[in-house]
Amino acid sequence: MSLAELAVTIALLASLGLVARRLGLSAIPAYLLAGLLLGPNEPKELSFIRQSEVTDFVAELGVVFLLFFLGLEFTHGRLTRTGRHVGIGGGVDLVANAGLGLVVGIAAFGLSPAALVLAACIYVSSSAIAVKGLIDFRRLGDDETDLVLAILVFEDIVVALMLGYAAAGGGEVSETLVLLAKALGFITAGLAASRWLTGPLDRLLDRLPLEIFLLAVFGFLVGMAAIADELGLSEAIGALMAGIVLSETTVREQIEDRFFSFRDVFAALFFFVFGLSIDVGAIGDVGWLVALAVVLTLVGKVVTGMVAGRIGGFTQRQSFNAGIALVAHGEFTIILAQLASGNPALDAQDRTDLVAFAGLYVLATATVGIVLMKESKRLGRILFPARRLGAEA
């Protein structure tokens, strides 16, 4: 990618992202669309950029920053606040949506590793889109938001284990078990470090000049990603655990402020680079799969919200709002598909289909999810009319 190509890319990302924001939608589908338009696949008329070592490196940085910021949100306060909903909400969501995803995966790929990856892609909602929607539509103060956050936390933990499988699993059973054991051990070590190393890290980072502080945090992030990579895991797991380790430090907010712009820029480029691999011509092969998955996702996530919400003591409208907030899929679905695309243990055609599916699926669910989230309270009043005065969702 040359500087001229990068300039055109940034201009298109900014333009499409602005249009998406004006329409009240997530920018993620816009970034994917930009990659689709400028990429080497159909439509050929606008083909301008091809994947290269440069684009792959940019995408890798995007993954690292996305997962790092997600890890920074795993504070003990958040886990304590949402703890009572994690088990019930997360369990219902896992059974319902991972189960539906596995059905779709088996229908598409048979009993194969690709079916498990597809199940994870369908299971995991987008934390970024969901939280952004809660902020944009002023839902952070709603009671059911704790349920939404609890389910997202549960999903993130489950998918952290799946990242390693998507990247290198699917071979011999013994190799896969070793890989999962490594992932579990690495995550456990990271959680322990977040509890016991907070004090020393605080004292160290608080004394550093700004320039050295930035280098130290960035070095720690890249180092954790590199360690995970050396263990045969995904760098995404390392970035996630780096964020978790630093989540309880007193400089967490300063880290977020200083690196926020890096996250947004490289995340936008990550989605763009993934969009380069989307082939609209493949819709004939995976179109039925995308349509089936979108319908089952809508049903599965709404049912999850309704069941978990009612068990947790929420009203029907609140439970419906929670389910709708989980419909949009995004960063994790794309990351899983991207990691799977480089996994030699998966069949080559399955890898191609997973990438095509993930791009089109995220385009559909992110758009539909945000639109429904914007209108969910109005829809809730229509579907669940109040039986008596004062009954509000």
Sequence and secondary structure as in RCSB ss.txt:
>XXXX:A:sequence
MSLAELAVTIALLASLGLVARRLGLSAIPAYLLAGLLLGPNEPKELSFIRQSEVTDFVAELGVVFLLFFLGLEFT
HGRLTRTGRHVGIGGGVDLVANAGLGLVVGIAAFGLSPAALVLAACIYVSSSAIAVKGLIDFRRLGDDETDLVLA
ILVFEDIVVALMLGYAAAGGGEVSETLVLLAKALGFITAGLAASRWLTGPLDRLLDRLPLEIFLLAVFGFLVGMA
AIADELGLSEAIGALMAGIVLSETTVREQIEDRFFSFRDVFAALFFFVFGLSIDVGAIGDVGWLVALAVVLTLVG
KVVTGMVAGRIGGFTQRQSFNAGIALVAHGEFTIILAQLASGNPALDAQDRTDLVAFAGLYVLATATVGIVLMKE
SKRLGRILFPARRLGAEA
>XXXX:A:secstr
  HHHHHHHHHHHHHHHHHHHHTT  SHHHHHHHHHHHSSSS GGG      HHHHHHHHHHHHHHHHHHHHT  
HHHHHHHHHHHHHHHHHHIIIIIHHHHHHHHHHH SSHHHHHHHHHHH   HHHHHHHHHHTT TTSTTHHHHHH
HHHHHHHHHHHHHHHHHH SS HHHHHHHHHHHHHHHHHHHHHHHHSHHHHHHHHHHS HHHHHHHHHHHHHHHH
HHHHHTTS HHHHHHHHHHHHTTSTTHHHHHHHHHHHHHHHHHHHHHHHHHT  GGGHHHHHHHHHHHHHHHHHH
HHHHHHHHHHHTT  HHHHHHHHHTT    HHHHHHHHHHHT TTS HHHHHHHHHHHHHHHHHHHHHHHHHHHH
HHHHHHHHS  SSTT   
